[in-house]
Each structure stands twice: as C-alpha cells, then as structure tokens.
Amino acid sequence: MKILLDLVRQHGPCDQGVRARQGTEKLVTIPGITHYGIYTTARVEATRLAIEWFDNYLKAGLN
C-alpha cells in the first residue's frame, strides 16, 4: 500500500496521481504556509491530520 500525505500543495503530477488512484491517499492543502511551515506554523493541524489518517486506515488492522 502506498501512503501519500502531502501537506504542501504540489500542482501537477502529485495532484493528478492522487486523484487517479482510489486508495487510502489523502491530499491536504494547508493555505498560507511554505514547505517548512508544516513543521512550525501548521504543526498542530498536520499532527491532527496524520493521527486521523492512521486511525481511519491502520488502527483497525491492529486488532
């Protein structure tokens, strides 16, 4: 299973690839940040999104 969690908008091939697949990938755009903003400004939101993804797709497999 390929996991893609792209928190900084990448126009073009990344967007097209995520839209074309019907898997567990989730493309999230967080406005107003640059690449490294994911580690500072948007850290809380990014952490919440990552935990939500793991809970939805991986947590069930642990039982």
Phi and psi restraints in degrees (range 20) as a CNS / XPLOR table:
assign (resid 1 and name C) (resid 2 and name N)
       (resid 2 and name CA) (resid 2 and name C) 1.0 -92.8 20.0 2
assign (resid 2 and name N) (resid 2 and name CA)
       (resid 2 and name C) (resid 3 and name N) 1.0 130.8 20.0 2
assign (resid 2 and name C) (resid 3 and name N)
       (resid 3 and name CA) (resid 3 and name C) 1.0 -110.4 20.0 2
assign (resid 3 and name N) (resid 3 and name CA)
       (resid 3 and name C) (resid 4 and name N) 1.0 129.1 20.0 2
assign (resid 3 and name C) (resid 4 and name N)
       (resid 4 and name CA) (resid 4 and name C) 1.0 -129.5 20.0 2
assign (resid 4 and name N) (resid 4 and name CA)
       (resid 4 and name C) (resid 5 and name N) 1.0 116.1 20.0 2
assign (resid 4 and name C) (resid 5 and name N)
       (resid 5 and name CA) (resid 5 and name C) 1.0 -125.7 20.0 2
assign (resid 5 and name N) (resid 5 and name CA)
       (resid 5 and name C) (resid 6 and name N) 1.0 93.1 20.0 2
assign (resid 5 and name C) (resid 6 and name N)
       (resid 6 and name CA) (resid 6 and name C) 1.0 -104.0 20.0 2
assign (resid 6 and name N) (resid 6 and name CA)
       (resid 6 and name C) (resid 7 and name N) 1.0 106.8 20.0 2
assign (resid 6 and name C) (resid 7 and name N)
       (resid 7 and name CA) (resid 7 and name C) 1.0 -95.4 20.0 2
assign (resid 7 and name N) (resid 7 and name CA)
       (resid 7 and name C) (resid 8 and name N) 1.0 -3.4 20.0 2
assign (resid 7 and name C) (resid 8 and name N)
       (resid 8 and name CA) (resid 8 and name C) 1.0 -119.7 20.0 2
assign (resid 8 and name N) (resid 8 and name CA)
       (resid 8 and name C) (resid 9 and name N) 1.0 123.9 20.0 2
assign (resid 8 and name C) (resid 9 and name N)
       (resid 9 and name CA) (resid 9 and name C) 1.0 -56.6 20.0 2
assign (resid 9 and name N) (resid 9 and name CA)
       (resid 9 and name C) (resid 10 and name N) 1.0 123.0 20.0 2
assign (resid 9 and name C) (resid 10 and name N)
       (resid 10 and name CA) (resid 10 and name C) 1.0 -117.4 20.0 2
assign (resid 10 and name N) (resid 10 and name CA)
       (resid 10 and name C) (resid 11 and name N) 1.0 105.6 20.0 2
assign (resid 10 and name C) (resid 11 and name N)
       (resid 11 and name CA) (resid 11 and name C) 1.0 -70.9 20.0 2
assign (resid 11 and name N) (resid 11 and name CA)
       (resid 11 and name C) (resid 12 and name N) 1.0 151.7 20.0 2
assign (resid 11 and name C) (resid 12 and name N)
       (resid 12 and name CA) (resid 12 and name C) 1.0 97.0 20.0 2
assign (resid 12 and name N) (resid 12 and name CA)
       (resid 12 and name C) (resid 13 and name N) 1.0 -128.3 20.0 2
assign (resid 12 and name C) (resid 13 and name N)
       (resid 13 and name CA) (resid 13 and name C) 1.0 -56.7 20.0 2
assign (resid 13 and name N) (resid 13 and name CA)
       (resid 13 and name C) (resid 14 and name N) 1.0 -37.7 20.0 2
assign (resid 13 and name C) (resid 14 and name N)
       (resid 14 and name CA) (resid 14 and name C) 1.0 -63.3 20.0 2
assign (resid 14 and name N) (resid 14 and name CA)
       (resid 14 and name C) (resid 15 and name N) 1.0 -50.5 20.0 2
assign (resid 14 and name C) (resid 15 and name N)
       (resid 15 and name CA) (resid 15 and name C) 1.0 -58.4 20.0 2
assign (resid 15 and name N) (resid 15 and name CA)
       (resid 15 and name C) (resid 16 and name N) 1.0 -46.3 20.0 2
assign (resid 15 and name C) (resid 16 and name N)
       (resid 16 and name CA) (resid 16 and name C) 1.0 -63.6 20.0 2
assign (resid 16 and name N) (resid 16 and name CA)
       (resid 16 and name C) (resid 17 and name N) 1.0 -40.8 20.0 2
assign (resid 16 and name C) (resid 17 and name N)
       (resid 17 and name CA) (resid 17 and name C) 1.0 -64.1 20.0 2
assign (resid 17 and name N) (resid 17 and name CA)
       (resid 17 and name C) (resid 18 and name N) 1.0 -42.8 20.0 2
assign (resid 17 and name C) (resid 18 and name N)
       (resid 18 and name CA) (resid 18 and name C) 1.0 -66.1 20.0 2
assign (resid 18 and name N) (resid 18 and name CA)
       (resid 18 and name C) (resid 19 and name N) 1.0 -43.2 20.0 2
assign (resid 18 and name C) (resid 19 and name N)
       (resid 19 and name CA) (resid 19 and name C) 1.0 -66.4 20.0 2
assign (resid 19 and name N) (resid 19 and name CA)
       (resid 19 and name C) (resid 20 and name N) 1.0 -32.4 20.0 2
assign (resid 19 and name C) (resid 20 and name N)
       (resid 20 and name CA) (resid 20 and name C) 1.0 -74.8 20.0 2
assign (resid 20 and name N) (resid 20 and name CA)
       (resid 20 and name C) (resid 21 and name N) 1.0 -30.5 20.0 2
assign (resid 20 and name C) (resid 21 and name N)
       (resid 21 and name CA) (resid 21 and name C) 1.0 -84.0 20.0 2
assign (resid 21 and name N) (resid 21 and name CA)
       (resid 21 and name C) (resid 22 and name N) 1.0 154.7 20.0 2
assign (resid 21 and name C) (resid 22 and name N)
       (resid 22 and name CA) (resid 22 and name C) 1.0 -122.1 20.0 2
assign (resid 22 and name N) (resid 22 and name CA)
       (resid 22 and name C) (resid 23 and name N) 1.0 50.4 20.0 2
assign (resid 22 and name C) (resid 23 and name N)
       (resid 23 and name CA) (resid 23 and name C) 1.0 -110.1 20.0 2
assign (resid 23 and name N) (resid 23 and name CA)
       (resid 23 and name C) (resid 24 and name N) 1.0 -147.4 20.0 2
assign (resid 23 and name C) (resid 24 and name N)
       (resid 24 and name CA) (resid 24 and name C) 1.0 -97.1 20.0 2
assign (resid 24 and name N) (resid 24 and name CA)
       (resid 24 and name C) (resid 25 and name N) 1.0 7.5 20.0 2
assign (resid 24 and name C) (resid 25 and name N)
       (resid 25 and name CA) (resid 25 and name C) 1.0 -65.5 20.0 2
assign (resid 25 and name N) (resid 25 and name CA)
       (resid 25 and name C) (resid 26 and name N) 1.0 150.7 20.0 2
assign (resid 25 and name C) (resid 26 and name N)
       (resid 26 and name CA) (resid 26 and name C) 1.0 -142.0 20.0 2
assign (resid 26 and name N) (resid 26 and name CA)
       (resid 26 and name C) (resid 27 and name N) 1.0 122.0 20.0 2
assign (resid 26 and name C) (resid 27 and name N)
       (resid 27 and name CA) (resid 27 and name C) 1.0 -99.8 20.0 2
assign (resid 27 and name N) (resid 27 and name CA)
       (resid 27 and name C) (resid 28 and name N) 1.0 121.8 20.0 2
assign (resid 27 and name C) (resid 28 and name N)
       (resid 28 and name CA) (resid 28 and name C) 1.0 -121.0 20.0 2
assign (resid 28 and name N) (resid 28 and name CA)
       (resid 28 and name C) (resid 29 and name N) 1.0 132.8 20.0 2
assign (resid 28 and name C) (resid 29 and name N)
       (resid 29 and name CA) (resid 29 and name C) 1.0 -107.2 20.0 2
assign (resid 29 and name N) (resid 29 and name CA)
       (resid 29 and name C) (resid 30 and name N) 1.0 125.2 20.0 2
assign (resid 29 and name C) (resid 30 and name N)
       (resid 30 and name CA) (resid 30 and name C) 1.0 -111.6 20.0 2
assign (resid 30 and name N) (resid 30 and name CA)
       (resid 30 and name C) (resid 31 and name N) 1.0 105.9 20.0 2
assign (resid 30 and name C) (resid 31 and name N)
       (resid 31 and name CA) (resid 31 and name C) 1.0 -66.7 20.0 2
assign (resid 31 and name N) (resid 31 and name CA)
       (resid 31 and name C) (resid 32 and name N) 1.0 150.1 20.0 2
assign (resid 31 and name C) (resid 32 and name N)
       (resid 32 and name CA) (resid 32 and name C) 1.0 82.1 20.0 2
assign (resid 32 and name N) (resid 32 and name CA)
       (resid 32 and name C) (resid 33 and name N) 1.0 12.1 20.0 2
assign (resid 32 and name C) (resid 33 and name N)
       (resid 33 and name CA) (resid 33 and name C) 1.0 -124.3 20.0 2
assign (resid 33 and name N) (resid 33 and name CA)
       (resid 33 and name C) (resid 34 and name N) 1.0 159.4 20.0 2
assign (resid 33 and name C) (resid 34 and name N)
       (resid 34 and name CA) (resid 34 and name C) 1.0 -99.9 20.0 2
assign (resid 34 and name N) (resid 34 and name CA)
       (resid 34 and name C) (resid 35 and name N) 1.0 -174.9 20.0 2
assign (resid 34 and name C) (resid 35 and name N)
       (resid 35 and name CA) (resid 35 and name C) 1.0 -52.3 20.0 2
assign (resid 35 and name N) (resid 35 and name CA)
       (resid 35 and name C) (resid 36 and name N) 1.0 -48.8 20.0 2
assign (resid 35 and name C) (resid 36 and name N)
       (resid 36 and name CA) (resid 36 and name C) 1.0 -81.0 20.0 2
assign (resid 36 and name N) (resid 36 and name CA)
       (resid 36 and name C) (resid 37 and name N) 1.0 -7.6 20.0 2
assign (resid 36 and name C) (resid 37 and name N)
       (resid 37 and name CA) (resid 37 and name C) 1.0 -61.7 20.0 2
assign (resid 37 and name N) (resid 37 and name CA)
       (resid 37 and name C) (resid 38 and name N) 1.0 -21.4 20.0 2
assign (resid 37 and name C) (resid 38 and name N)
       (resid 38 and name CA) (resid 38 and name C) 1.0 -65.4 20.0 2
assign (resid 38 and name N) (resid 38 and name CA)
       (resid 38 and name C) (resid 39 and name N) 1.0 -25.0 20.0 2
assign (resid 38 and name C) (resid 39 and name N)
       (resid 39 and name CA) (resid 39 and name C) 1.0 -93.3 20.0 2
assign (resid 39 and name N) (resid 39 and name CA)
       (resid 39 and name C) (resid 40 and name N) 1.0 -9.4 20.0 2
assign (resid 39 and name C) (resid 40 and name N)
       (resid 40 and name CA) (resid 40 and name C) 1.0 -126.5 20.0 2
assign (resid 40 and name N) (resid 40 and name CA)
       (resid 40 and name C) (resid 41 and name N) 1.0 -83.5 20.0 2
assign (resid 40 and name C) (resid 41 and name N)
       (resid 41 and name CA) (resid 41 and name C) 1.0 -55.3 20.0 2
assign (resid 41 and name N) (resid 41 and name CA)
       (resid 41 and name C) (resid 42 and name N) 1.0 -44.5 20.0 2
assign (resid 41 and name C) (resid 42 and name N)
       (resid 42 and name CA) (resid 42 and name C) 1.0 -105.3 20.0 2
assign (resid 42 and name N) (resid 42 and name CA)
       (resid 42 and name C) (resid 43 and name N) 1.0 18.6 20.0 2
assign (resid 42 and name C) (resid 43 and name N)
       (resid 43 and name CA) (resid 43 and name C) 1.0 -58.7 20.0 2
assign (resid 43 and name N) (resid 43 and name CA)
       (resid 43 and name C) (resid 44 and name N) 1.0 -45.1 20.0 2
assign (resid 43 and name C) (resid 44 and name N)
       (resid 44 and name CA) (resid 44 and name C) 1.0 -63.0 20.0 2
assign (resid 44 and name N) (resid 44 and name CA)
       (resid 44 and name C) (resid 45 and name N) 1.0 -46.1 20.0 2
assign (resid 44 and name C) (resid 45 and name N)
       (resid 45 and name CA) (resid 45 and name C) 1.0 -64.7 20.0 2
assign (resid 45 and name N) (resid 45 and name CA)
       (resid 45 and name C) (resid 46 and name N) 1.0 -42.0 20.0 2
assign (resid 45 and name C) (resid 46 and name N)
       (resid 46 and name CA) (resid 46 and name C) 1.0 -63.0 20.0 2
assign (resid 46 and name N) (resid 46 and name CA)
       (resid 46 and name C) (resid 47 and name N) 1.0 -41.3 20.0 2
assign (resid 46 and name C) (resid 47 and name N)
       (resid 47 and name CA) (resid 47 and name C) 1.0 -63.5 20.0 2
assign (resid 47 and name N) (resid 47 and name CA)
       (resid 47 and name C) (resid 48 and name N) 1.0 -44.2 20.0 2
assign (resid 47 and name C) (resid 48 and name N)
       (resid 48 and name CA) (resid 48 and name C) 1.0 -60.6 20.0 2
assign (resid 48 and name N) (resid 48 and name CA)
       (resid 48 and name C) (resid 49 and name N) 1.0 -44.4 20.0 2
assign (resid 48 and name C) (resid 49 and name N)
       (resid 49 and name CA) (resid 49 and name C) 1.0 -64.0 20.0 2
assign (resid 49 and name N) (resid 49 and name CA)
       (resid 49 and name C) (resid 50 and name N) 1.0 -41.5 20.0 2
assign (resid 49 and name C) (resid 50 and name N)
       (resid 50 and name CA) (resid 50 and name C) 1.0 -64.6 20.0 2
assign (resid 50 and name N) (resid 50 and name CA)
       (resid 50 and name C) (resid 51 and name N) 1.0 -44.6 20.0 2
assign (resid 50 and name C) (resid 51 and name N)
       (resid 51 and name CA) (resid 51 and name C) 1.0 -62.8 20.0 2
assign (resid 51 and name N) (resid 51 and name CA)
       (resid 51 and name C) (resid 52 and name N) 1.0 -42.1 20.0 2
assign (resid 51 and name C) (resid 52 and name N)
       (resid 52 and name CA) (resid 52 and name C) 1.0 -59.7 20.0 2
assign (resid 52 and name N) (resid 52 and name CA)
       (resid 52 and name C) (resid 53 and name N) 1.0 -43.2 20.0 2
assign (resid 52 and name C) (resid 53 and name N)
       (resid 53 and name CA) (resid 53 and name C) 1.0 -64.0 20.0 2
assign (resid 53 and name N) (resid 53 and name CA)
       (resid 53 and name C) (resid 54 and name N) 1.0 -47.2 20.0 2
assign (resid 53 and name C) (resid 54 and name N)
       (resid 54 and name CA) (resid 54 and name C) 1.0 -62.0 20.0 2
assign (resid 54 and name N) (resid 54 and name CA)
       (resid 54 and name C) (resid 55 and name N) 1.0 -41.9 20.0 2
assign (resid 54 and name C) (resid 55 and name N)
       (resid 55 and name CA) (resid 55 and name C) 1.0 -61.1 20.0 2
assign (resid 55 and name N) (resid 55 and name CA)
       (resid 55 and name C) (resid 56 and name N) 1.0 -40.7 20.0 2
assign (resid 55 and name C) (resid 56 and name N)
       (resid 56 and name CA) (resid 56 and name C) 1.0 -71.9 20.0 2
assign (resid 56 and name N) (resid 56 and name CA)
       (resid 56 and name C) (resid 57 and name N) 1.0 -38.1 20.0 2
assign (resid 56 and name C) (resid 57 and name N)
       (resid 57 and name CA) (resid 57 and name C) 1.0 -112.7 20.0 2
assign (resid 57 and name N) (resid 57 and name CA)
       (resid 57 and name C) (resid 58 and name N) 1.0 -21.5 20.0 2
assign (resid 57 and name C) (resid 58 and name N)
       (resid 58 and name CA) (resid 58 and name C) 1.0 -116.8 20.0 2
assign (resid 58 and name N) (resid 58 and name CA)
       (resid 58 and name C) (resid 59 and name N) 1.0 -30.4 20.0 2
assign (resid 58 and name C) (resid 59 and name N)
       (resid 59 and name CA) (resid 59 and name C) 1.0 -59.2 20.0 2
assign (resid 59 and name N) (resid 59 and name CA)
       (resid 59 and name C) (resid 60 and name N) 1.0 -39.9 20.0 2
assign (resid 59 and name C) (resid 60 and name N)
       (resid 60 and name CA) (resid 60 and name C) 1.0 -61.1 20.0 2
assign (resid 60 and name N) (resid 60 and name CA)
       (resid 60 and name C) (resid 61 and name N) 1.0 -31.3 20.0 2
assign (resid 60 and name C) (resid 61 and name N)
       (resid 61 and name CA) (resid 61 and name C) 1.0 -72.6 20.0 2
assign (resid 61 and name N) (resid 61 and name CA)
       (resid 61 and name C) (resid 62 and name N) 1.0 -12.6 20.0 2
assign (resid 61 and name C) (resid 62 and name N)
       (resid 62 and name CA) (resid 62 and name C) 1.0 -80.8 20.0 2
assign (resid 62 and name N) (resid 62 and name CA)
       (resid 62 and name C) (resid 63 and name N) 1.0 -19.2 20.0 2
